[in-house]
């Protein structure tokens, strides 16, 4: 809106920012998010980096706090719980959904995430992933991405091969 100017007072606007907040609006009012409609996920100094939905839950991923899951049908019965504190995200864009499961690149390697557990599936190539973490971790965080190919049931992980790569 057009604000009137005054000679003796500054006019400022503030906006609350919750990097670990999962916010939802009032029913029928998508622009209205009261403070009671903010669910804080993990520690406030670790932002949420990826959220994926399943049929009846939300999977919430953070870099240091790990993976969380939100279950329930509405705000009255939602339950937020930690799924795995060791499931720390390396590349947020690598996390995709495939055949009801979630796959992505985490500190421990490529993991398969279900609504009850997290399993490392990259043991046969662990040495290659750890080498890449040592030589090009910043590039991996920035440029790695995942693709889910439902028809063949494939998870395709695209990674830079050197620290100087930009794609």
C-alpha positions as a LaTeX table, in Angstrom:
\begin{tabular}{lrrr}
\hline
Residue & $x$ (\AA) & $y$ (\AA) & $z$ (\AA) \\
\hline
Unk1 & 0.00 & 0.00 & 0.00 \\
Unk2 & 0.96 & 3.61 & $-0.42$ \\
Unk3 & 2.20 & 4.86 & 2.97 \\
Unk4 & 2.06 & 8.46 & 4.00 \\
Unk5 & 5.41 & 10.00 & 4.79 \\
Unk6 & 5.98 & 11.88 & 7.98 \\
Unk7 & 8.86 & 14.10 & 8.86 \\
Unk8 & 9.35 & 12.83 & 12.41 \\
Unk9 & 8.88 & 9.06 & 12.22 \\
Unk10 & 10.23 & 6.23 & 10.12 \\
Unk11 & 7.77 & 3.72 & 8.82 \\
Unk12 & 9.04 & 0.16 & 8.81 \\
Unk13 & 7.53 & $-3.22$ & 8.36 \\
Unk14 & 8.71 & $-6.39$ & 10.02 \\
Unk15 & 8.36 & $-9.98$ & 9.01 \\
Unk16 & 8.93 & $-12.99$ & 11.22 \\
Unk17 & 11.29 & $-15.58$ & 9.82 \\
Unk18 & 11.39 & $-19.11$ & 11.15 \\
Unk19 & 14.00 & $-21.11$ & 9.24 \\
Unk20 & 12.93 & $-24.21$ & 11.12 \\
Unk21 & 9.23 & $-23.38$ & 11.01 \\
Unk22 & 6.60 & $-25.32$ & 9.16 \\
Unk23 & 3.72 & $-22.90$ & 8.73 \\
Unk24 & 0.13 & $-23.48$ & 7.70 \\
Unk25 & $-2.63$ & $-20.99$ & 7.08 \\
Unk26 & $-6.09$ & $-20.66$ & 8.52 \\
Unk27 & $-8.76$ & $-22.70$ & 6.77 \\
Unk28 & $-10.04$ & $-20.70$ & 3.80 \\
Unk29 & $-7.54$ & $-17.86$ & 4.40 \\
Unk30 & $-4.29$ & $-18.80$ & 2.65 \\
Unk31 & $-2.63$ & $-15.48$ & 3.45 \\
Unk32 & $-3.31$ & $-15.70$ & 7.22 \\
Unk33 & $-0.76$ & $-17.61$ & 9.30 \\
Unk34 & $-1.21$ & $-17.00$ & 13.02 \\
Unk35 & 1.67 & $-17.81$ & 15.38 \\
Unk36 & $-0.18$ & $-20.85$ & 16.69 \\
Unk37 & 0.03 & $-22.32$ & 13.16 \\
Unk38 & 3.80 & $-22.66$ & 13.19 \\
Unk39 & 5.38 & $-26.01$ & 13.97 \\
Unk40 & 9.04 & $-25.69$ & 14.87 \\
Unk41 & 11.10 & $-28.56$ & 13.54 \\
Unk42 & 14.37 & $-29.25$ & 15.35 \\
Unk43 & 16.79 & $-26.51$ & 16.35 \\
Unk44 & 16.21 & $-22.94$ & 15.23 \\
Unk45 & 19.73 & $-22.49$ & 13.82 \\
Unk46 & 19.33 & $-25.36$ & 11.31 \\
Unk47 & 16.91 & $-24.51$ & 8.49 \\
Unk48 & 14.58 & $-26.92$ & 6.76 \\
Unk49 & 16.15 & $-27.71$ & 3.37 \\
Unk50 & 13.63 & $-30.12$ & 1.81 \\
Unk51 & 10.06 & $-31.31$ & 2.38 \\
Unk52 & 8.38 & $-34.19$ & 0.54 \\
Unk53 & 4.89 & $-35.55$ & 1.02 \\
Unk54 & 3.56 & $-39.06$ & 1.00 \\
Unk55 & $-0.02$ & $-40.25$ & 1.13 \\
Unk56 & $-0.44$ & $-39.52$ & 4.83 \\
Unk57 & 2.67 & $-37.70$ & 6.05 \\
Unk58 & 5.31 & $-35.06$ & 5.38 \\
Unk59 & 9.02 & $-35.84$ & 5.41 \\
Unk60 & 11.09 & $-32.89$ & 6.59 \\
Unk61 & 14.86 & $-32.83$ & 6.07 \\
Unk62 & 17.51 & $-30.63$ & 7.68 \\
Unk63 & 21.28 & $-30.45$ & 7.24 \\
Unk64 & 22.31 & $-31.08$ & 10.87 \\
Unk65 & 19.18 & $-32.21$ & 12.73 \\
Unk66 & 18.34 & $-35.08$ & 10.37 \\
Unk67 & 14.93 & $-36.26$ & 9.19 \\
Unk68 & 11.53 & $-35.63$ & 10.74 \\
Unk69 & 8.06 & $-36.86$ & 9.91 \\
Unk70 & 4.71 & $-35.12$ & 10.38 \\
Unk71 & 1.68 & $-37.40$ & 10.57 \\
Unk72 & $-2.01$ & $-36.70$ & 11.00 \\
Unk73 & $-5.05$ & $-35.48$ & 9.17 \\
Unk74 & $-5.41$ & $-31.92$ & 10.47 \\
Unk75 & $-3.86$ & $-29.46$ & 12.93 \\
Unk76 & $-5.79$ & $-31.03$ & 15.82 \\
Unk77 & $-4.07$ & $-34.40$ & 15.52 \\
Unk78 & $-0.73$ & $-33.70$ & 13.83 \\
Unk79 & 2.25 & $-35.42$ & 15.41 \\
Unk80 & 5.77 & $-34.24$ & 14.59 \\
Unk81 & 8.50 & $-36.73$ & 15.42 \\
Unk82 & 12.15 & $-37.27$ & 14.70 \\
Unk83 & 12.64 & $-40.04$ & 12.16 \\
Unk84 & 16.45 & $-40.25$ & 12.25 \\
Unk85 & 18.88 & $-37.71$ & 13.70 \\
Unk86 & 21.80 & $-39.18$ & 11.71 \\
Unk87 & 20.07 & $-38.69$ & 8.35 \\
Unk88 & 21.83 & $-35.38$ & 7.59 \\
Unk89 & 21.28 & $-33.88$ & 4.15 \\
Unk90 & 24.27 & $-33.17$ & 1.90 \\
Unk91 & 22.43 & $-32.17$ & $-1.29$ \\
Unk92 & 18.78 & $-31.10$ & $-0.84$ \\
Unk93 & 18.00 & $-31.33$ & $-4.57$ \\
Unk94 & 19.09 & $-34.98$ & $-4.57$ \\
Unk95 & 16.13 & $-36.00$ & $-2.41$ \\
Unk96 & 13.27 & $-37.43$ & $-4.48$ \\
Unk97 & 10.33 & $-39.75$ & $-4.06$ \\
Unk98 & 10.23 & $-43.10$ & $-5.87$ \\
Unk99 & 7.61 & $-45.84$ & $-5.52$ \\
Unk100 & 6.50 & $-44.70$ & $-2.06$ \\
Unk101 & 10.04 & $-44.32$ & $-0.71$ \\
Unk102 & 12.44 & $-41.38$ & $-0.60$ \\
Unk103 & 16.00 & $-41.48$ & $-1.89$ \\
Unk104 & 18.73 & $-38.90$ & $-1.51$ \\
Unk105 & 22.34 & $-38.07$ & $-0.77$ \\
Unk106 & 23.10 & $-37.80$ & 2.93 \\
Unk107 & 26.30 & $-37.69$ & 5.01 \\
Unk108 & 26.30 & $-41.49$ & 5.30 \\
Unk109 & 25.78 & $-41.97$ & 1.54 \\
Unk110 & 22.74 & $-42.62$ & $-0.59$ \\
Unk111 & 19.84 & $-43.51$ & 1.68 \\
Unk112 & 16.37 & $-44.97$ & 1.28 \\
Unk113 & 13.89 & $-43.33$ & 3.65 \\
Unk114 & 10.57 & $-44.90$ & 4.57 \\
Unk115 & 8.00 & $-43.74$ & 7.11 \\
Unk116 & 9.63 & $-45.97$ & 9.74 \\
Unk117 & 13.37 & $-46.04$ & 9.00 \\
Unk118 & 16.40 & $-44.87$ & 7.05 \\
Unk119 & 18.71 & $-47.35$ & 5.31 \\
Unk120 & 22.03 & $-46.70$ & 3.58 \\
Unk121 & 21.98 & $-48.36$ & 0.15 \\
Unk122 & 25.27 & $-47.11$ & $-1.30$ \\
Unk123 & 27.73 & $-49.42$ & 0.46 \\
Unk124 & 29.11 & $-50.86$ & $-2.84$ \\
Unk125 & 30.13 & $-47.35$ & $-3.96$ \\
Unk126 & 30.85 & $-45.83$ & $-0.56$ \\
Unk127 & 34.53 & $-45.22$ & $-1.37$ \\
Unk128 & 33.64 & $-43.16$ & $-4.46$ \\
Unk129 & 31.13 & $-41.04$ & $-2.54$ \\
Unk130 & 33.53 & $-40.40$ & 0.35 \\
Unk131 & 36.28 & $-39.43$ & $-2.11$ \\
Unk132 & 33.91 & $-36.97$ & $-3.76$ \\
Unk133 & 32.96 & $-35.55$ & $-0.35$ \\
Unk134 & 36.67 & $-34.97$ & 0.33 \\
Unk135 & 37.51 & $-33.31$ & $-2.98$ \\
Unk136 & 34.32 & $-31.54$ & $-4.08$ \\
Unk137 & 31.90 & $-31.29$ & $-1.15$ \\
Unk138 & 30.89 & $-27.67$ & $-1.84$ \\
Unk139 & 30.18 & $-28.49$ & $-5.49$ \\
Unk140 & 28.20 & $-31.58$ & $-4.47$ \\
Unk141 & 26.07 & $-29.51$ & $-2.05$ \\
Unk142 & 25.44 & $-26.88$ & $-4.69$ \\
Unk143 & 24.97 & $-28.86$ & $-7.91$ \\
Unk144 & 23.99 & $-32.47$ & $-7.11$ \\
Unk145 & 20.42 & $-33.46$ & $-7.93$ \\
Unk146 & 18.32 & $-36.59$ & $-8.08$ \\
Unk147 & 15.83 & $-37.92$ & $-10.59$ \\
Unk148 & 13.21 & $-40.55$ & $-9.91$ \\
Unk149 & 12.31 & $-42.73$ & $-12.87$ \\
Unk150 & 9.12 & $-44.48$ & $-11.77$ \\
Unk151 & 8.72 & $-46.66$ & $-14.88$ \\
Unk152 & 11.99 & $-48.49$ & $-14.30$ \\
Unk153 & 12.10 & $-47.97$ & $-10.53$ \\
Unk154 & 15.40 & $-46.10$ & $-10.82$ \\
Unk155 & 16.92 & $-43.39$ & $-8.70$ \\
Unk156 & 19.43 & $-41.41$ & $-10.75$ \\
Unk157 & 21.91 & $-39.26$ & $-8.83$ \\
Unk158 & 23.74 & $-36.58$ & $-10.79$ \\
Unk159 & 26.96 & $-35.32$ & $-9.21$ \\
Unk160 & 29.78 & $-32.98$ & $-10.13$ \\
Unk161 & 33.08 & $-34.80$ & $-10.49$ \\
Unk162 & 35.44 & $-32.01$ & $-9.42$ \\
Unk163 & 35.37 & $-29.00$ & $-7.12$ \\
Unk164 & 35.52 & $-26.67$ & $-10.15$ \\
Unk165 & 32.42 & $-28.13$ & $-11.81$ \\
Unk166 & 29.41 & $-25.82$ & $-12.03$ \\
Unk167 & 26.94 & $-28.25$ & $-13.55$ \\
\hline
\end{tabular}
